[in-house]
Amino acid sequence: MSPLICLVCGGKADCVHYGVESCRACSSFFRRRVIECREIRQRCDGKCDITTSRRGSCAKCRFQKCLDVGMRISSVYRNLGKYGCLRLSENPFLTNPITLLEQIQTAYEDLNNRRIVAFNIEGSSSRRFFNYQEMNQVLNTDFKILMTSLLKFFEEITNPLDMEQKILLKRNFLLKFFLLDSGFITKGNYELNLPNKNYMTFENINYFYSHENLGIPENAVRIMKTYWHRMGLSLVTDFGKAQIDIQEFLFLTALLYWDYGIQGQSQENVNTCKIMRSRIMKELSEYEMKKETQMDSSLRVGKVLLLLNTIQRAIYLIEESRDISIVYNIYGLHYSIYQNMDQYLIESIIGPMMVLGAFGNLNVIVAVIRKKVLRTKGAMLVFVLAISHFICNISELKVLIFRLRFQSLTGRECFLYNVPYSFCVMFQSALFLSMALDLCFCIMLPIKHMLWPKTKYILIMCIMPTCFALIVFFLNFLFVTDENAPYCAFMLTMDDGVFETISTSVVACNILTLLITVVSVFVAMRKSQDMRNHRHSTVNRRNSVVDERRKVFRSTFYMMAIYIFSWMMSSICFRVLFAYFENEQDIVPYMPFLAIITMPNFCQAFFVTYFRSPRFRKAYREHFHWLTCGCLYRDVFSQPETKENTSKPDSATNQQPISEAVEKKPKENSNGVRKTFPCLIVALDVWLDEEIGTRCKAMLLLAKECLKELKVAEHDIQEAIDKDIPEDKTCKDVELC
């Protein structure tokens, strides 16, 4: 392949800078002069010969030649209003509005600059052959760069589309762009080029399939040689005849992205692509008409567009070779070409969600540790849940960093990589059942639930999740397989019979959690309605019942709802897929999407507590205040502690300590504190009981037993019990007795 020539000085060019092929010296000079925005003093007659040896002699002529060969000031700055201070000869780039081509060109130059840094292209002196291992490695890196440069630009242009449709366009674009980019760089030579400038020839593919330890697999060379030859012949012949320039290459790039007729594409997506393709075709026609060539502009446009068919034929050959490689067990040699597009699309979604979830769960953990007022029974269960979810977040990030998710590992290797993750996933699945039971106790037995010792209660509630997670862990350890796992998920590493048993247990646990939650909320709504019937008039009853229902739902149902529609749906879908497909390999395409469904479950604790609990919200704002060095929420420490006046007492996020309830009552005398608390207990239970008059003395006896546990003087309780309470005493009277 002939080397690139700098169109400014005639030296060796490394890539395209600001619209033309140029060396780094001339591109840096052009950029520096544009940014300085100063008038360049003319010291000659304007006819200096700019060469490699004399390019630094005259800045005026050198800058003018940069403009003459096509360097665009708009590629340095998008805002053309910043260039008014340049007083050079008039040129179209200073007056014409920025076009779509110029925007794509800027994004492509950013892609090339990132490639230079990532692959150290500037420091490498020679090109060399690559094998399939290097191709996998290079494409892994290049797809990452594409996601943050060129594809990011295209995504901003098509902003009205939803995420699913954008992913569809990206998946359709990546492999086609790799072939287009390679064909453009090849310039008619019979070879395939990588973004790092290394290459392979289609005639000799022995080195491509070679391995440093395994040598050259003759089976792979014999089977795949025909496909490589046909693809190379198609690409080299058509691109060699067309000899497209950089602008035509960018037009084809845009047409490849805004493609339609893709399976699963929405009508809105199709309409957007048609509009963008019409705009591109119009600019391409105008560009060909302005070119000074002997060929008719319409014929040239047609010749350029025929390259899209060339790329599509190459795609068909790759898909056919993929099927053949699976049959002959050489699929792993083409891993990056076939699957890395989906891999990076999935990771681009999972990665930010896991980082956000880890940050949120860490905030929950720190808030509960810092503030004693948050250490209630329900909040402590949320605290334990946040710890398990934080470990899941870190484990998922580790999988992304070390690229384990899509690698072909043995079952034992995958199990060892996922030990913390597998334990915490099973633990949190059963912990939600404990939280549902806690919700049930809080509604059915409010007094006893309030008086149970907090530490023992939390430990007891964590016994069942811990035992369940340990049982699953040891079963997985005992029955793990040594066969290659098609997807690095710990549930796919165990024996089929054990997997069916465990997955069925998980689904049953989820269904039981759902039933307990629904029944508890239903009972709470009925109790709240009965309580309002005793206390309010008919005029106010309807509003109070609606308000009470809203409180119950906000207090108890949000976190469980996210769990039910995230983890539970993922577990059930996974079980259905495993039962539907006989071969585990067929499940692999669906695994990343199940992972995305599960992600909200691992990120929910922070958001639910932030929007639900004022006390948690205040703690989080204090964290943000510290993290931003006082820029956010400057008056957060001057605000009083917010009362959870919209919460059900002792709910998951608003259970008040007993001492706090005592302190809120006014102190009538020295014995006021002691007498207030038992009356509050009686009043609360009478509030929840339908037979108010007949149960008052029984509630006082229960208060006596509670106060014994709290080491309160027995004579005070005896005085309260000895007092006769009339049958028609209201709750307010009981509070003041």
Buried (B, 14 or more C-beta within 10 A) or exposed (E): EEEBBBBBBBBEBBBBBBBBBBBBBBBEBBBEBBEEEEEBEEEEEEEBEBEBEEBEBBBBBBBBBBBEBBBBBBBBBEEBEBBEEBEBEEBEBBEEEBBBBBBBBBBBBBBBBBBBEBBEBEEEEEBEBBBBBBBBBBBBBBBBBBBEBBBEBBBEBBEEBEEEBBBBBBBBBBBBBBBBBBBBBBBBBBBBBBBBBBBBBBEEBEBBBBEEEEEBBEEBBEBBBEBBBBBBEBBBEBBBEBEBBBBBBBBBBBBBBBBBEBEEBEEEBBEBBEEBBEBBBEBBBEBBEEEEEEEEBEEBBEBBBEBBEBBBBBBEBBEEBBEBBEEBEBBEBBBBBBBBBBBBBBBBBBBEBBBBBBBBBBBBBBBBEEBEBBBBBBBBBBBBBBBBBBBBBBBBBBBBEEEBBBBBBBBBBBBBBBBBBBBBBBBBBBBBBBBBBBBBBBBBEBBEBBBBEBEEBBEEBBEBBBEBBEEBBEBBBEBBBEEEBBBBBBBBBBBEEBBBBBBEBBBEBBBBBBEBBBBBBEBBBEBBBEBBEEEBEEEEBEEBBEEBBEBBBBBBBBBBBBBBEBBBBBBBBBBEBBEEEEEBEEBBEBBBBBBBBBBBBBBBBBBBBBEBBBBBBBBBBBBEBEEEEEEEBEEBEEEEEEEBEBBBBBBBBBBBBBEEBBEEBEEEEEEEBBBBBBBBBBBBBBBBBEEBEEBBEBBBEBBBEBBEEEEBEEEBBEEBBEEEBEEEBBBEBBBEB
